[in-house]
Amino acid sequence: MKTLAILMVLLCAFTFVGPAIAVEPHEILKDSVLEARAREISKVLRCLVCQNQSIDDSNAGLARDLRLIVRERLTAGDSDDAVIQFVTKRYGDFVLLKPPFKSSTYLLWGGPAAFLLFGFGALIVAFRRRRAAQPFDTAPLTDDEIRRLENLSSGDQGGAS
Amino acid sequence: MIPEIGHFAIALALVMALVQGIAPLVGAARGNATWMELARPAARGQFLFTALAFACLTQAFVTSDFSVAVVASNSHTLKPMLYKVAGVWGNHEGSMLMWVLILTIFGLMVAEFGHNLPPSLRARVLGVHGLIAIGFFAFILFTSNPFDRLDPAPLQGQGLNPLLQDPGLAFHPPFLYLGYVGFSMAFSFAVAALIEGRVDPAWARWVRPWTLAAWCALTVGISLGSWWAYYELGWGGWWFWDPVENASFMPWLAGTALLHSSIVVEKRDALKSWTVLLAIVTFALSILGTFLVRSGVLTSVHAFATDPSRGVFILVLLVMIVGGALTLYMIRAPQLKGGGLFSPISREGALVLNNLLLATATAVVFLGTLYPLALDAVGGGKVSVGAPFFTATFVPIMSPILIACVIGPVLGWKRGDLGAALKRLRIALLIAVAIVLVTWYAASGNQVFSALGLGVAAWLIIGSFIDLAGRIGFFRVSPMEMVRRAVNLPRSAWGTAFAHAGLGIFVAGVTASSSWQTEQVQLMRTGDTVPLAGYSVTFEGVKELKGPNYEAIRGSFTVRQGDRVIARLSPEKRFYPAEKSQTTEAAIHTTWLADIYTVLGDKDKSGGWSTRFYHNPLVPWIWAGVMVMALGGGISLTDRRLRVGAPRRAAGPSAPPVPTGA
């Protein structure tokens, strides 16, 4: 099942610079604080020629170029947001692994919450309806239970209650 | 000759599937016992012919018969025997043949061991199963024939993708398919029950072992894939929210929900129509996973559009199977009146919460995986949905489950007492809070989420067993008595405890490895030493060597703690001449509390080697936890009530109550 992912990985790895591990030693910034920021930024930027890989994970040449750009901008004094904006301006929203909240992604971002709310709503309605139909009583044996017991002893069961 | 026999066997299996898909359903509708009985010989025949076809294909791979097209494009004479065999399912055609082989194995099992099923239900289950089989046999015969010949046959094969030549990945697809296809059994039972118009606790008890077995296999399959990604892809990650991974994760999430809701049907005769719907959805997601991976639609919508024959076929199958089942559901579901009433705070209530959240989590993965495809297909532009999206949405939805799944099993059926439940869990709660505070303090007030993660892990591990400890009478009765009580507890209760504790072990692994990973990337020359999280790693040099079908450069590293040598690690870079590609083989030393992970990179112009080391705390717990979860499923599968089978229908809901569901 992984075949496709692997193909893409291979494509990334071998069409460009040959196999290598993602961040190369010479790319790393001397300033460890800047480097840590660069790594964090790299994790949210997509290697455009790979399948769903961040530039932090990818061996592709394009990913390396992007990593260098990120580090260049950071060294020049840009803030994290400014770096991401710089890259987005050049490559579009497609480069962001976490898509921005805009009209074409309302459904993506709103979907989970809508699903959860709908589910909760349906549950509440179901509970209410049931309670209205058969009030949940605290008495040890409700009419309903007596009826069910009768059903059981008569051997009939299932949807009778 | 042998490949032609295989091809013919698939055709015969299709004929058997036609018999199995039509005769028993007609027989059951008309009350004709002879027609109903046809299901069993048809299921046997279908299995035998499919097994024969599979054996023929295996023979072609083992003997490197390059006149068969899939063998020529996926095998090589120099490949080790394990990968010649694994090559059978390491390609599209062969993997689909394995898909149907597993399908027929499940059908055979119902035919042989379904004695305790009422004849009409068994006939309908097998009939529906036969209908599914018809679709997939036709798919193989018309679009993906594994026995296509090449003329002239090439002298040598093109080899198998070297990344696939790995023991972990050799066994990944069989387990994954056991899971995917196993859910077809739950689907067939659901559709058969809809046709019969009857879902009751006995039905749930029959469905449960199949669902549980499929779930265990899928759990093992996914974790094998993730483990492989961890050590083979060489950057120390283990889950990438890649669409291919998500394709197998969706049926797992839905299947987990199904496992839990079927408990409510079995024990309390409630949530019936929801459980039937979940069974349909779970299998639908399994086919969707097959479609996503097999059609090429993930690479790009346009690649799919240029060669759509296979993709469209599976899509049509998906629409027919799911559309048919959902239509039947719409007609019949209103008749499935739920029986047992319960208050929101109760075992049932907790299981409903579990289902709501797992269903939402499934929806999140579904949305995140398909949104880019859908948006692109309607011309809405290109969008990337990657790991950061899933972290932001999936994690918050799953977190309440982690807390609730300890409380749920302690609550009573019908109406639970939350206060009393928490009181029984107070030791777990105290330890969890202590762990949060200690971690938070040790991390000097940063990393609140990491501290909470470890706390939740402790809550899960300890909380899952604390109730059992109470029931065994820990520290209160003699050891002999404790053993006696422990043995007498229902296996399903043990299964629940293990599965939930496994989840806790997994959470600990995920939290620690993502919070406290140490990475060292550098150029090294022979003799260089770098520090790594309290250890030191010395580069001893490289040497070249030759494997059976590859050439490798092997680096040697010595890991020391102080002056003591902890491990000697030899990561490799391999070159496979047949496939003209390279792989990296990480070398890992595990202490079970952490992994020391080494990768050898490229030689740089100045003669240094680029090397990469990781110290990954608790990362082995990720797979250990998942294995404990699967073990829990396995223990639950041996529960007495599943071994002896369901009682006769007349016994219905008065079946002896088992205190804890699994």
Contacts between the chains, C-beta under 8 A, distances in Angstrom:
chain1	res1	chain2	res2	distance
A	1	B	95	8.0
A	1	B	172	7.2
A	1	B	173	6.1
A	1	B	176	5.6
A	1	B	225	7.1
A	1	B	244	6.1
A	1	B	247	7.1
A	1	B	248	6.1
A	1	B	289	7.6
A	1	B	293	5.3
A	2	B	164	7.8
A	2	B	169	6.7
A	2	B	172	7.0
A	2	B	225	5.9
A	2	B	228	7.5
A	2	B	229	7.7
A	2	B	244	6.0
A	3	B	90	7.6
A	3	B	91	7.9
A	3	B	92	8.0
A	3	B	161	7.3
A	3	B	164	7.3
A	3	B	293	7.4
A	4	B	244	5.4
A	4	B	293	6.0
A	4	B	296	7.5
A	4	B	298	5.9
A	4	B	299	6.6
A	5	B	240	8.0
A	5	B	242	5.2
A	5	B	244	4.5
A	5	B	245	7.4
A	6	B	161	6.0
A	6	B	163	4.8
A	6	B	164	6.8
A	7	B	161	7.7
A	7	B	299	7.9
A	8	B	299	7.2
A	9	B	163	7.2
A	9	B	233	6.7
A	10	B	161	7.3
A	10	B	163	7.1
A	10	B	581	6.3
A	13	B	582	7.7
A	14	B	581	6.1
A	14	B	582	7.3
A	18	B	582	7.2
A	18	B	602	7.6
A	19	B	573	7.1
A	19	B	582	4.4
A	19	B	583	7.6
A	19	B	584	6.5
A	19	B	602	7.6
A	20	B	601	5.9
A	20	B	602	5.3
A	20	B	610	7.4
A	21	B	234	6.3
A	21	B	235	6.8
A	21	B	521	7.4
A	21	B	584	7.2
A	21	B	599	5.6
A	21	B	601	4.4
A	21	B	610	6.7
A	21	B	612	4.9
A	22	B	235	5.5
A	23	B	521	5.6
A	24	B	521	7.4
A	24	B	601	7.5
A	24	B	610	6.0
A	25	B	521	5.4
A	25	B	522	5.0
A	25	B	523	4.6
A	25	B	604	7.8
A	25	B	610	5.1
A	26	B	523	7.5
A	26	B	604	7.6
A	28	B	521	6.2
A	43	B	387	7.5
A	43	B	388	7.2
A	44	B	386	7.8
A	44	B	388	5.1
A	46	B	384	4.7
A	46	B	386	6.2
A	51	B	242	6.7
A	51	B	243	7.3
A	51	B	298	7.2
A	51	B	299	7.2
A	52	B	240	6.8
A	52	B	241	7.0
A	52	B	242	5.2
A	52	B	243	6.6
A	52	B	384	7.2
A	52	B	385	8.0
A	52	B	386	5.3
A	53	B	240	7.2
A	54	B	386	6.7
A	54	B	387	7.1
A	57	B	235	5.5
A	57	B	237	6.6
A	57	B	240	7.4
A	92	B	382	7.5
A	93	B	381	7.8
A	93	B	382	8.0
A	93	B	383	6.4
A	93	B	384	7.8
A	94	B	382	4.5
A	94	B	383	6.6
A	94	B	384	5.5
A	95	B	384	7.1
A	96	B	384	6.1
A	97	B	384	5.3
A	97	B	385	7.4
A	97	B	386	2.9
A	97	B	387	6.2
A	97	B	388	5.1
A	97	B	389	6.9
A	98	B	386	6.9
A	98	B	388	3.6
A	98	B	389	5.0
A	98	B	392	6.7
A	99	B	383	4.8
A	99	B	384	6.4
A	99	B	385	6.0
A	99	B	389	6.6
A	104	B	375	6.2
A	104	B	380	5.0
A	104	B	381	6.0
A	104	B	383	6.7
A	105	B	371	7.7
A	105	B	383	6.3
A	107	B	367	7.7
A	107	B	371	7.4
A	108	B	367	6.0
A	108	B	368	7.2
A	108	B	371	4.8
A	108	B	383	7.6
A	108	B	385	6.9
A	108	B	389	7.8
A	111	B	363	6.8
A	111	B	364	7.6
A	111	B	367	4.7
A	112	B	360	6.1
A	112	B	363	6.3
A	112	B	364	4.6
A	112	B	367	6.8
A	112	B	393	5.2
A	112	B	397	6.7
A	115	B	359	7.6
A	115	B	360	5.2
A	115	B	363	4.5
A	115	B	364	7.9
A	116	B	356	7.3
A	116	B	357	7.9
A	116	B	360	4.7
A	116	B	397	7.2
A	119	B	356	4.7
A	119	B	359	6.6
A	119	B	360	6.5
A	120	B	356	7.0
A	123	B	352	6.7
A	123	B	356	6.7
A	127	B	344	6.7
A	130	B	341	6.4
A	134	B	341	6.3
A	136	B	341	6.2
A	136	B	343	6.2
A	144	B	341	6.8
A	148	B	339	7.4
A	152	B	652	7.2
A	152	B	653	7.0
A	152	B	654	5.2
A	155	B	650	5.3
A	157	B	200	6.7
A	157	B	269	7.9
A	157	B	650	7.9
A	157	B	652	3.6
A	157	B	653	5.7
A	157	B	654	7.7
A	158	B	198	6.6
A	158	B	200	4.7
A	158	B	269	7.5
A	158	B	339	7.3
A	158	B	652	6.8
A	159	B	335	7.2
A	159	B	336	6.8
A	159	B	337	4.2
A	159	B	339	6.9
A	160	B	339	7.9
A	161	B	337	7.6
A	161	B	339	5.1
